[in-house]
Amino acid sequence: MKTMTILLAAFTCISVAAQKNPNPGYWQQHVDYKMDVTMDVKTYRYTGTQQLVYTNNSPDTLKRVFYHLYNNAFQPGSEMDMRLRSISDPDKRMVKSFKTGKKTTYESRISTLKPNEIGFLNIKNLRQDGKPAGNKVSGTILEVDLPAPLLPGKSTTLTLDFEGQVPVQIRRSGRNNAEGVALSMTQWYPKMAEYDFEGWHANNYVAREFHGVWGNFDVKITIDKDYTIGGTGYLQNKNEIGKGYEDAGVTVTYPKKAKTLTWHFVAPMVHDFAWAADDDFIHDKIPGANGVELHFLYKNKPENSDGWKKLQPKTAEMLEFYNAAIGPYPYRQYSVIQGGDGGMEYAMCTLITGRKFEGLVQVTAHEFAHSWFQHILATNESKHGWMDEGFTSYAEALAIEAIMPKNKKEEEPNPFMDAYANYRYMVSTGKEQPLSTHADRFDQNMFYSIASYSKGEIFLSQLGYLIGQDKLAETIKRYYADYKFTHPTPNDIKRTAEKITGAHLDWYLTDWTQTTNTIDYSLTVKEEGNTTKITLNRIGRMPMPIDIIVAYTDGTQESFYIPLSMMHYSKDNPFPKLNRTVLAAWDWGNPNYEFTINKPKSAISVVVIDPTELMADVNKENNAYIAGTKEKQ
């Protein structure tokens, strides 16, 4: 009884936090899952029951609801299969490649799956408050007609039985992955689709991103006693399970002759539930900041030991770094689990592959940062993947710089240089699509990745250029505090920055995320008697405020700042050791700008736009004047 009281208190505390979204009239749906699942580790099939209490906090009456049946994607002829066959650069993990001379052709691995290798999720006995509910399957979506409309502010109980088969490991979820992990159980259960102010988000699964309903999970998993499970939530019956979860001094009480064990997990206020299992997992546990338990589950292989052991204290450092840079991690555990097909974030855990220390740290730094930007700040990553992947990549870059100082490149003051290089490459191809493109609709996988990860990362690093690094840090913390346990939108990060600074930033959000407009400025230097005229020309469509540093032949330097008039803001001096002159604001309507330095050109050795290189100018070749060299236009 005491344990249940504590859990209910935790639910209440987090649920209250979820109502703090500052947007007037904000609402979000809520769902509570109760599932009882039995896994057959020989056939890779599982059966389960699900009781789902769905609360309609919207102002709308709902006559239908939709579930995701992700496993159905892993069948020949599925939309995921068709996408693999038609896209020019399919995910290499999901295809077989064949070389004929210089030409490489691909075959979808899904297209060749046998009946005992496919994934499926079959639904039976679906009822609403005890009454049969009509339903039909459309790919990976289950459409349900409610026998009784669900009114605003009301809840209903949906029950069903399900049978699933774990597919051969193809993408994220599956069995017997490349590193030998038996079960990677992600996107494995009938999952309610999200309904929000934009309506239903019931997209067929083609291997991209997710969007889920906030709620509480109560999950029981019965599996062969030799298997160890790691995943979402808090294990409720440690003394019955052992496997490294038991508390010190607690006697494990499960029957020695039992063939199976039932693991009971509870997860408060999450929007997904994932787990992995293997009969040869090592399970390590170390304490983290603020009482968070850090769990590590990995294959008992000699090649794993060194990297996975060294990863553990670094993960504790990551937790402290993200707590300080973004905000406190609100759950009591986080698990890093060997499984999946690379790295993928889930509630309170990640599944990753890898054995070498540096690679494990890099992947974990990224996936752990997702806990803040996707599993606490739960943007719709299908529509706004750049907010999830990009912001996560930004935090990852800073974390790696902080906890792996030996990797820092001293000659590169900008820790996000790789993102800028990727972005410039994408622009050079002429195939860029706006960040507002749905994740499933990018023409090529490569450009989805560069847009979401790199250009999304630059959104924040360049925002620091616009408003100042201290204000960016403050913006990120305020954004997290205001929008955690909700579903923030692009406007929310923009408005947070505006509230922190007073700057007008709608132009920035529009140009950077809804268009493919580029930034390109050129600079020329001309002597006029004893003075020097600096002329700037805006070549690209996207305007920016401009930082300029001038270095003189006598060894001194000074900076000049040209505010952008539509921004109605001047940032603090980013070069506090240099004298700065704030010039008149630059109007967008005029593509040219001039100012005068009261020294002859012969006294100037260097003039450079944006010495921090945080402005994503697509042509840096015309951004500087260096005495004795020819200026590039």
C-alpha positions in Angstrom: 0.0 0.0 0.0 2.8 2.4 0.9 4.5 1.7 -2.5 1.3 2.4 -4.4 0.8 5.6 -2.5 4.3 6.8 -3.4 3.6 5.9 -7.1 0.3 7.7 -7.2 2.0 10.7 -5.6 4.6 10.6 -8.4 1.9 10.3 -11.0 0.1 13.3 -9.5 3.2 15.4 -9.3 4.2 14.9 -13.0 0.6 15.2 -14.2 0.3 18.6 -12.5 3.5 19.7 -14.2 1.9 18.7 -17.5 -0.7 21.4 -17.2 1.8 24.3 -17.1 2.0 25.0 -20.8 1.8 28.8 -20.9 -0.3 29.0 -24.2 -3.9 30.1 -23.4 -6.4 27.4 -24.1 -3.8 24.7 -24.5 -5.0 21.1 -24.1 -3.6 17.7 -24.6 -5.1 14.2 -24.6 -4.3 11.7 -21.9 -4.1 7.9 -21.9 -3.5 5.2 -19.3 -2.3 1.8 -20.5 -2.6 -1.5 -18.6 -1.0 -4.4 -20.5 -0.3 -8.0 -19.7 2.0 -9.7 -22.2 3.4 -13.2 -22.6 6.5 -13.7 -24.9 7.4 -17.0 -26.5 11.2 -16.7 -27.1 11.3 -19.7 -29.4 8.6 -18.6 -31.9 9.1 -14.8 -31.3 5.4 -14.5 -30.9 3.6 -12.7 -28.1 0.1 -12.4 -26.9 -1.4 -9.7 -24.7 -4.4 -7.9 -23.3 -4.7 -4.1 -23.2 -6.9 -1.9 -21.1 -6.7 1.7 -22.2 -8.4 4.6 -20.5 -8.6 7.5 -22.9 -9.4 11.0 -21.7 -10.7 13.5 -24.3 -9.4 16.9 -23.1 -10.1 18.5 -26.5 -13.2 20.7 -27.2 -14.3 18.2 -29.8 -16.6 15.1 -29.7 -14.7 12.1 -31.0 -16.6 9.5 -33.0 -13.5 7.6 -34.1 -10.0 6.9 -32.7 -6.9 5.5 -34.3 -4.2 3.2 -33.2 -0.7 2.6 -34.5 0.2 -1.0 -35.4 3.8 -0.4 -36.2 4.8 -4.1 -36.6 2.7 -4.4 -39.7 5.2 -2.3 -41.6 7.6 -5.3 -41.7 5.6 -7.2 -44.3 6.2 -7.5 -48.1 4.1 -4.9 -49.9 3.8 -2.6 -46.9 4.2 1.1 -47.4 7.6 0.9 -45.7 8.6 -1.8 -48.2 7.4 0.3 -51.1 9.3 3.3 -49.9 12.5 1.3 -49.7 12.0 0.2 -53.3 11.3 3.7 -54.7 13.7 6.0 -52.8 17.0 6.7 -54.5 19.1 6.3 -51.3 17.4 3.7 -49.1 18.6 3.1 -45.5 21.5 0.7 -45.9 20.3 -1.3 -42.8 17.1 -2.1 -44.6 18.3 -3.2 -48.0 20.6 -5.7 -49.6 22.9 -4.2 -52.2 24.1 -5.6 -55.5 26.9 -4.3 -57.7 26.9 -4.6 -61.5 29.9 -2.9 -62.8 29.8 0.6 -61.4 26.1 0.5 -60.7 24.6 -0.4 -57.3 21.1 -1.7 -57.0 19.2 -2.3 -53.8 16.6 -4.9 -52.7 14.3 -4.2 -49.8 15.0 -6.7 -47.0 11.3 -6.5 -46.1 10.3 -7.8 -49.5 12.0 -11.1 -48.9 10.7 -11.8 -45.4 9.1 -15.2 -44.9 5.9 -15.7 -43.0 7.8 -16.7 -39.8 10.1 -13.6 -40.2 7.6 -10.8 -40.8 6.2 -8.5 -38.1 2.5 -8.3 -37.4 0.1 -7.1 -34.8 -3.4 -8.6 -34.9 -6.3 -7.2 -32.9 -9.3 -9.0 -31.5 -12.2 -8.4 -29.2 -11.9 -4.6 -29.3 -14.5 -3.0 -27.0 -15.5 0.5 -25.7 -16.8 0.3 -22.2 -17.7 -3.3 -22.8 -19.5 -2.8 -26.1 -18.0 -4.1 -29.4 -16.3 -1.5 -31.5 -16.1 -1.8 -35.2 -12.6 -1.5 -36.6 -10.5 -2.1 -39.7 -6.8 -2.2 -40.4 -5.2 0.1 -42.9 -1.5 -0.7 -43.2 0.0 0.2 -39.8 -3.2 2.1 -38.7 -6.2 0.6 -36.9 -9.3 2.7 -37.5 -11.9 2.3 -34.7 -15.6 3.4 -34.8 -16.7 4.2 -31.3 -20.1 2.8 -30.4 -20.6 5.8 -28.1 -19.2 9.2 -29.1 -16.5 10.5 -26.6 -17.6 13.9 -25.4 -15.2 16.7 -24.4 -13.8 16.3 -20.9 -14.9 12.7 -20.7 -13.0 9.4 -20.5 -13.7 6.0 -22.0 -12.2 2.5 -21.5 -11.0 0.6 -24.6 -10.0 -3.0 -24.2 -8.6 -5.4 -26.7 -6.6 -8.6 -27.1 -3.5 -8.6 -29.4 -1.1 -11.1 -30.9 2.2 -10.0 -32.4 5.2 -11.5 -34.1 8.6 -9.9 -33.6 10.1 -9.3 -37.1 13.6 -10.1 -38.2 15.7 -7.1 -37.2 15.2 -4.6 -40.0 14.7 -1.1 -38.4 14.8 -0.2 -34.7 12.6 -3.1 -33.5 13.1 -6.8 -34.2 14.8 -10.0 -33.2 18.4 -11.2 -33.3 20.0 -7.9 -34.2 23.5 -7.7 -35.8 25.2 -7.8 -32.4 23.2 -10.8 -31.2 20.6 -9.2 -28.9 17.5 -11.4 -28.9 14.6 -8.9 -28.6 14.4 -5.2 -29.3 10.8 -4.5 -28.4 10.0 -1.0 -29.7 6.8 0.1 -31.3 5.5 -3.3 -30.3 2.0 -2.7 -28.9 -1.2 -1.2 -30.1 -0.5 2.5 -29.5 -3.1 5.3 -29.5 -2.5 7.9 -32.1 -2.2 11.5 -31.1 -5.1 13.9 -31.5 -4.3 17.6 -31.0 -5.2 21.1 -32.2 -4.3 20.0 -35.7 -6.5 16.9 -35.6 -5.4 13.2 -35.8 -1.8 12.2 -36.5 -2.3 8.7 -37.8 0.5 8.3 -40.4 1.5 5.0 -41.8 4.9 4.0 -40.5 7.7 4.2 -43.1 10.6 4.1 -40.7 10.6 7.8 -39.8 9.6 9.6 -36.6 6.9 9.4 -33.9 4.3 11.3 -32.0 2.5 10.0 -28.9 -0.1 10.7 -26.3 1.1 11.4 -22.7 0.0 8.9 -20.1 0.8 6.3 -17.5 1.8 2.7 -18.3 1.3 -0.4 -16.1 2.9 -3.3 -18.0 3.5 -6.9 -17.1 5.8 -9.0 -19.3 6.0 -12.8 -18.8 9.1 -14.3 -20.5 11.6 -17.2 -20.1 13.3 -17.0 -16.7 16.8 -16.9 -18.3 16.1 -13.5 -20.0 16.9 -10.1 -18.5 14.8 -7.1 -19.5 15.7 -3.4 -19.6 13.5 -0.6 -20.7 10.9 2.0 -19.8 9.6 2.4 -16.3 10.3 1.3 -12.7 10.4 -2.4 -11.9 7.8 -3.1 -9.2 8.8 -6.7 -8.2 12.5 -6.6 -7.8 12.5 -9.3 -5.2 10.8 -11.7 -7.6 13.1 -10.9 -10.5 16.7 -10.3 -9.3 18.7 -10.0 -12.5 20.7 -7.1 -11.0 17.6 -5.1 -10.1 17.2 -6.2 -6.5 18.0 -3.8 -3.7 20.8 -4.5 -1.3 19.8 -6.9 1.4 16.6 -8.0 -0.5 16.2 -11.8 -0.9 15.0 -12.9 -4.4 11.9 -15.0 -3.9 10.9 -16.4 -7.3 10.5 -20.2 -7.4 13.7 -21.9 -8.5 11.8 -24.3 -10.8 9.8 -21.6 -12.6 10.2 -21.6 -16.3 9.1 -18.0 -16.7 9.2 -14.8 -14.8 6.7 -12.0 -14.9 8.3 -8.5 -14.9 6.0 -5.7 -13.7 6.9 -2.2 -14.8 5.2 1.1 -14.1 6.0 4.3 -16.0 4.4 7.6 -15.0 3.8 10.4 -17.6 5.5 9.0 -20.7 4.4 8.8 -24.3 5.9 5.5 -25.2 7.1 2.2 -23.7 10.0 0.1 -25.0 12.1 -2.8 -23.7 14.8 -5.2 -24.8 15.6 -8.7 -23.6 18.3 -11.2 -23.9 19.4 -14.4 -22.1 23.0 -13.2 -21.9 22.8 -9.6 -20.7 25.1 -8.2 -18.2 23.3 -5.6 -16.0 25.3 -2.9 -14.3 23.9 -0.1 -12.3 25.5 3.1 -11.0 24.1 6.2 -9.2 23.5 9.4 -11.1 22.8 13.0 -10.1 19.6 13.8 -8.1 19.1 10.1 -7.2 18.7 8.8 -10.7 19.7 5.2 -11.2 21.7 4.6 -14.4 21.3 1.1 -15.8 23.5 -0.6 -18.5 22.5 -3.8 -20.1 24.8 -5.4 -22.7 25.8 -8.7 -24.1 28.3 -10.8 -22.1 31.0 -10.7 -24.7 34.7 -10.0 -24.2 34.7 -7.3 -26.9 31.9 -5.4 -25.0 33.5 -5.2 -21.6 35.9 -2.3 -21.9 33.8 0.1 -23.8 30.6 -0.5 -21.9 32.4 -0.2 -18.5 34.0 3.1 -19.5 30.7 4.4 -20.9 29.1 4.3 -17.4 30.8 7.2 -15.6 30.6 9.3 -18.8 26.8 8.8 -18.9 26.7 10.1 -15.3 28.6 13.2 -16.5 26.1 13.6 -19.3 23.2 13.5 -16.9 24.8 16.3 -14.8 25.6 18.3 -17.9 22.1 18.1 -19.4 20.5 18.8 -16.0 22.5 22.1 -15.8 22.2 23.1 -19.5 18.5 22.2 -20.0 16.8 21.4 -16.8 16.4 18.5 -14.2 15.7 15.0 -15.6 12.4 14.2 -13.9 12.4 10.4 -13.8 14.2 8.1 -11.3 16.0 5.9 -13.8 17.6 5.8 -17.3 18.8 2.7 -19.0 21.3 2.3 -21.8 20.6 -1.0 -23.5 22.4 -2.9 -26.3 19.9 -3.5 -29.0 18.2 -2.0 -32.0 20.1 -1.1 -35.1 22.2 2.0 -34.2 20.7 4.4 -31.7 17.1 5.3 -30.9 15.6 7.1 -27.9 12.7 5.9 -25.9 11.1 6.9 -22.6 13.6 6.4 -19.8 15.9 4.4 -22.0 17.8 4.1 -25.3 18.7 1.1 -27.5 22.1 1.4 -29.1 24.7 -0.7 -30.9 28.4 -0.4 -30.6 31.4 -1.7 -28.7 34.1 0.9 -28.9 34.2 3.5 -26.1 34.3 6.7 -28.2 31.4 5.5 -30.4 29.3 4.4 -27.4 29.8 7.8 -25.8 28.9 9.7 -29.0 25.7 7.7 -29.5 24.7 7.8 -25.9 25.3 11.5 -25.7 22.8 12.0 -28.6 20.2 9.5 -27.5 20.3 10.6 -23.8 19.8 14.2 -24.9 16.6 13.1 -26.7 15.2 12.4 -23.2 14.9 16.1 -22.7 14.0 17.2 -26.3 11.7 14.3 -27.2 10.6 12.4 -24.2 10.0 15.4 -21.9 9.7 18.1 -24.5 7.6 16.0 -26.9 7.4 17.9 -30.2 5.6 16.2 -33.1 8.9 14.9 -34.6 7.1 13.7 -37.7 6.2 17.3 -38.6 9.1 19.1 -36.8 11.9 16.6 -36.8 14.4 19.5 -36.7 13.2 20.5 -33.3 13.9 17.1 -31.9 16.9 15.9 -33.8 18.4 19.3 -34.3 18.1 20.5 -30.7 19.4 17.1 -29.5 22.4 17.4 -31.8 23.1 20.9 -30.5 23.1 19.6 -26.9 25.1 16.6 -27.8 27.8 18.8 -29.4 28.1 20.8 -26.2 28.1 17.7 -24.0 30.8 16.0 -26.0 32.9 19.1 -25.8 32.5 19.2 -22.0 33.0 15.6 -21.2 35.5 14.5 -23.9 37.9 17.5 -24.0 40.5 15.5 -25.8 38.3 15.5 -28.8 38.0 19.3 -28.9 39.6 20.9 -32.0 41.4 23.9 -30.7 41.5 25.5 -34.1 37.7 25.5 -34.4 36.0 27.8 -31.9 32.7 26.7 -33.3 31.8 23.2 -31.9 29.0 22.9 -34.5 31.3 23.1 -37.6 30.3 19.7 -38.9 26.6 20.8 -38.9 27.5 23.9 -40.9 29.5 21.9 -43.4 26.7 19.4 -43.9 24.2 22.3 -44.4 26.4 24.0 -47.0 26.8 20.8 -48.9 23.0 20.3 -49.0 22.5 23.9 -50.3 25.2 23.3 -53.0 23.2 20.3 -54.4 20.1 22.4 -55.1 18.0 19.6 -53.5 17.2 21.2 -50.2 13.6 21.0 -48.9 12.3 23.3 -46.2 12.4 22.2 -42.5 8.6 22.3 -42.5 8.6 19.3 -44.8 7.0 16.2 -43.1 9.7 13.7 -42.2 8.2 11.1 -44.5 8.1 13.4 -47.5 11.7 14.2 -48.1 12.9 13.1 -51.5 16.1 11.6 -50.2 17.1 10.1 -46.8 20.3 12.1 -46.8 18.6 15.4 -47.1 16.1 14.5 -44.4 19.1 13.8 -42.1 21.0 16.9 -43.0 17.9 19.1 -42.7 16.7 17.6 -39.4 20.0 17.0 -37.6 22.3 19.7 -39.0 20.1 22.6 -40.1 18.0 22.0 -37.0 21.2 22.2 -34.9 22.1 25.4 -36.6 18.7 26.9 -35.7 19.9 27.0 -32.1 23.6 27.8 -32.6 22.7 30.6 -35.0 20.0 31.8 -32.6 22.9 32.3 -30.2 24.6 34.4 -32.8 21.4 36.5 -33.0 20.6 37.1 -29.4 23.8 36.2 -27.6 25.0 33.0 -26.0 23.8 33.9 -22.5 20.4 34.7 -23.7 20.3 31.4 -25.7 21.2 29.4 -22.6 18.4 31.2 -20.7 16.0 30.6 -23.6 16.7 26.8 -23.6 16.1 26.5 -19.8 12.9 28.6 -20.0 11.6 26.6 -22.9 12.2 23.4 -21.0 10.6 24.7 -17.8 7.5 26.1 -19.6 6.8 23.3 -22.1 7.9 20.0 -20.5 5.3 17.2 -20.6 3.5 19.0 -23.4 3.8 19.1 -27.1 5.6 22.4 -28.0 5.6 23.8 -31.6 8.1 25.8 -33.5 6.3 29.0 -32.4 6.9 28.1 -28.8 10.7 28.1 -29.0 10.6 31.3 -31.0 8.2 33.0 -28.5 10.4 31.9 -25.6 13.4 33.6 -27.1 11.4 36.7 -27.7 10.2 36.8 -24.1 13.7 36.4 -22.8 15.2 39.1 -25.1 12.4 41.4 -26.4 13.7 40.7 -29.9 11.4 40.1 -32.8 12.2 36.7 -34.3 9.3 35.8 -36.5 11.4 36.5 -39.6 14.0 34.1 -38.4 11.6 31.2 -37.8 10.0 31.8 -41.1 13.1 32.1 -43.3 15.1 29.3 -41.6 12.3 26.7 -41.3 9.6 27.4 -43.9 11.8 28.4 -46.9 15.1 27.4 -48.4 16.3 31.0 -48.4 20.0 31.3 -47.8 22.4 33.7 -46.0 25.1 35.2 -48.2 26.9 38.5 -47.5 29.9 39.9 -49.3 32.4 42.6 -48.0 34.6 45.1 -49.9 37.1 47.6 -48.5 37.8 50.9 -50.2 40.2 53.7 -49.2 38.7 57.2 -49.3 41.5 59.6 -48.3 42.4 59.0 -44.7 39.3 56.9 -44.1 38.2 53.5 -45.3 34.7 52.6 -46.5 33.4 49.2 -45.8 30.6 48.0 -48.1 28.4 45.0 -47.5 26.1 43.4 -50.0 23.3 41.0 -49.1 23.3 38.4 -51.9 21.2 35.7 -50.2 17.4 36.2 -49.5 17.7 35.8 -45.8 18.7 38.9 -43.8 20.8 38.8 -40.6 22.4 41.3 -38.2 26.1 41.4 -38.8 29.2 41.2 -36.5 32.4 42.5 -38.0 35.9 42.5 -36.5 38.6 44.8 -37.8 42.3 44.0 -37.1 44.8 46.8 -37.6 48.5 46.7 -38.5 49.4 48.0 -35.1 48.0 44.8 -33.5 44.8 46.3 -32.1 41.3 45.1 -33.0 37.8 46.5 -32.7 34.3 45.2 -33.5 31.3 46.7 -35.3 27.7 45.5 -35.0 25.0 46.2 -37.5 21.6 45.4 -36.0 18.8 44.2 -38.3 16.0 46.7 -38.2 13.2 44.1 -38.3 14.6 42.4 -35.2 14.2 45.6 -33.1 17.1 44.4 -30.9 20.8 44.8 -30.2 22.6 41.9 -28.6 25.3 42.4 -25.9 28.9 42.6 -27.1 30.0 39.0 -27.8 33.6 40.2 -27.7 33.8 41.9 -24.3 37.6 42.5 -24.6 37.1 44.6 -27.8 35.7 48.0 -28.1 32.4 47.7 -30.1 30.6 50.3 -32.2 26.9 49.7 -32.7 26.1 51.1 -36.1 22.7 52.1 -37.6 20.3 49.3 -38.2 20.2 47.7 -41.6 16.8 47.7 -43.3 15.8 44.5 -45.2 14.6 46.5 -48.2 18.1 47.8 -49.0 20.5 45.0 -50.1 23.6 47.3 -49.6 25.1 48.8 -46.4 28.1 51.1 -45.9 30.0 52.5 -43.0 33.3 54.3 -42.6 36.3 53.6 -40.4 38.4 56.7 -39.6 41.7 55.1 -40.5 43.3 54.7 -43.9 43.1 51.3 -45.6 46.9 50.9 -45.1 46.3 50.7 -41.4 43.9 47.7 -41.8 45.2 44.1 -42.0 41.9 42.2 -41.8 38.2 42.8 -41.9 35.9 39.8 -41.3 32.2 39.2 -41.1 31.1 36.9 -38.3 34.5 35.7 -36.8 32.6 33.2 -34.6 31.3 31.5 -37.8 27.9 30.9 -36.2 26.1 32.6 -39.1 25.4 30.1 -41.7 26.6 32.1 -44.7 26.7 29.7 -47.6 29.8 31.4 -49.2 32.5 32.3 -46.7 34.9 33.1 -49.5 33.6 36.7 -49.8 33.3 37.3 -46.0 36.7 38.8 -45.4 39.3 41.3 -46.5 42.9 40.4 -45.9 45.5 43.0 -46.8 47.6 42.0 -49.8 45.1 39.5 -51.2 42.5 40.0 -53.8 38.9 40.4 -52.5 36.4 37.8 -53.6 33.0 38.8 -54.6 
